Amino acid sequence: MKIVIAGAGSVGRYMAEQLSSTGNQVTLIDSDASAVSRINVSGVTTAVGDACELDTLAKAGLAEADVVAAVTGDDEDNLVISLLAKQEFAVPRVVARVNNPNNEWMFNEMWGVDVSVSTPHLLTAMVEEAVSVGSLVRIMKFEHGKAQLAEVTLAAGSPAVNCRITDLGLPRETTIVAIMRDGHVVAPQADTPLHQGDEVVVLMTGDCEADVRRILIGASAS
């Protein structure tokens, strides 16, 4: 897969190294030559230039890119890069980093963003997940908010405790993708029973959150 990363800060360099190590063709762009020079990994192509300019993106090969990741430290730059990648080069998948949580509302399909990642929001969700029992914690949104990954730790009063997944009556738009039990990941099957204390990770699409709350938390869940 051909991946272009705009932004050669610590995040961009780490991504380039990891993605290259799994066999992807990675190009890393930054206007700071010294930042680009800090990466020394075979398989990573580097380009010095302003990723907000069409010429730079064209030279980096965006016309052939499968994924573009705009991960600079500037939200305005990330939005411009995303828009150019989608509108001018028709890149199938555009991922953008949100630096300021107050700007997250702008990272949508109008700006060419398929997936936005807000580190502050993600860290907050991880803390909530660690301390919350009997609450639905939103971890990440996909497809412009049409799908979301959430987690709930089953409390003693959950109606799902001791039920098999197939008997829960979950909406069709909902899939249990993982269960954390006693420090181990359990791959969910239709006949897998749920236990008190299970951390259930759910992928939801559509308007089904209220039903998921009722089934996994209880009728009084808000």
N, C-alpha and C positions, 0 to 999 in steps of 0.2 A: 504494500500500500504506500502511496506517495503522500507524505504529510509535510505541510509547510507551517512553520512556527514563526510568528512575528513577535519579537521581543527576546533578547538574549540576556535577560537578567537571570537570577538564580532559578526562577521557576522555569523559564524557557530552556535554559541549559540542561536542567535536570530532565525535563520532558524529552528533549532531543536525545540525550544519552539513553534513557530508558526505552524509548520507542525504537531507536536504532538497534538496541541490543536484541530486540525481538524480530528483527529482519525487515523493518520498514525502511523505505527511502525517506530520509528526513532532510529538509532544508531549513536552516535557521537564519532569520533576517534581523538586522538591527542597524541603526544609523551610527552606532558607537563601535568603531573598529576594535577598540580595546576589549569591549564586552564580547564581541564575536570571537576574538582571538583566544579567549579563555577556555573555549571548548576544544578539546583535542581527542576526538573520537573518530575512528575510521568509520565511514559510512554516513557521516553527517556532513552535508554540503553547507557552506556558509556564504552569505551574501551581505555586503555592506551597502546600506541605502535606507531611505525613508519608506517604510512599508505603507504609508498613506498615499504614496504616489504610484500611479499605474505602471510606469516604466519599471520601477523596482519589482513590483509584483509579477510583471510579465517575465522579467529576467529570472525570477525565482521559480518560474514554471507553474504558476497558478492554473494555467489552462489545462494542465494534466493532473492537478492535485485532486486527491480523493477527500482530504480533510485539510482545513485551515484552522489553526488555533491562534487567536489574537490574545496574547498574554502579556502585553506591555503593562507598565505601571500607571498608564494614563487611560482612563475610561473613554475619553473622547477619541483617542487614537484607536482604541480597540473597536469602537463602533464604526469608525470610518473604514478600517481594514475589513471588518465583517461585511459592510455594505458593498464595498468594491469586490470582495471575493465572490459574493453571491450574484450581484447584478452584472458585473463586467466579465467574470470568468465562470459563472455558473458552477461554482464548487458545490458538490453534493452535500457536504457536511461542514458547518462552520461552528466552532466552539469559541466562546469569548469569556475572558476573565473580567469579573466585576470587582473593582478595587474599593469603591465607595458604595455601601449598601443602599444609600439614598438614590443611586442611579440605576438600580436593578430594573426598575419598571421600563427603562428605555431599551433594554437588551431583549428585543423581540424580533419577530419575523420582518417587521417594517425596516429594521436595520440589518437584515440578513442573518440574524443570529438564530441558529437551530438549538443550541444548548448554551446556557449561561451558568457560570460557576461563581458564586459569591462566597469567598472564604469566610468572612465573618458570620454569615448566615449558616454555613455548613458547620463551623465550629460550635455555634450556639445550639444547633440541632444535636450535635454529638454530646454536648453537656446535658441537654435535656434528656436524651436517650439514656444516659448513664444514671440519672437520678429519678426518672419518672417511672412509676408503676401504675398501670391502669389508665394511661393517657396515650393518645395517638400523637406521635411526634413526626412531623414532616421532615424528611431528610434531604430530598432533592426533587426538583421539578424537571420534566422533560417536555419536548414538543410544545414549547411556548405555554407551559402550564396545563396542557391537556392531559398529561400523565404525571404522576408523582410517586416517589418512593417514600414509604412511611414505615414506622416501627411502633409496636406496642408490646410492653411487657405484661403478660397476663396476670392479673391480680386474682386473689382467692375467689372473689365474687364474679369473675368473668363467666358468662354463659358458654364460652368456648372450651373451658377446662374439661378434660376427659372426653371431649368430642373428637371424632375423626374429621379430617378436613373435608371429606366428601359429604359429611352430614351437616356442615355448618350452614349451607345455603347461601354462600357468598355470591354476590352479583357476578354476572358473566364478565364484567369489565375488571374484575379483581383477580389477582393471582398471588398466592403466597409463594415467594421465591426462596425463602430461607428461614430456618428456625435455629436460634442459638439456645442450646440446652447444656447446662453444666459446663460451660466453657468450650463446647464443641458445636460445629455446624452440622445440623441434621438436614439432609436433602428431603424436602417435603414430597410425600406421595399421597395419593387419594385416601389411603387407609391409615395414614400417620395420625396418632392421637396427640392432642395438645395437652400440655401439663401446666399447672400453676408455675409461674416464674419463667416460662418460655418467652424468649424475645422473638416475636414474629415479625418478619420483614415482608411488607405487602406492596405490590405494584398495582396502582389504581389508575384507570383511565375513565374519562367521562365523569358524570355527576353521581358518584356512588359512595362518597366519603361517609355520609350519614348512616347508610346501611352497614358499612364496615365497622363503624363505631358501635352500632347497636349489637352486632354479632360478636365482636371481639371484646367489647368493654361492658356493654349492658344497656338496657333501655333508658337509663337516666343519663347516659353520656351526652355531653353537649358538643 
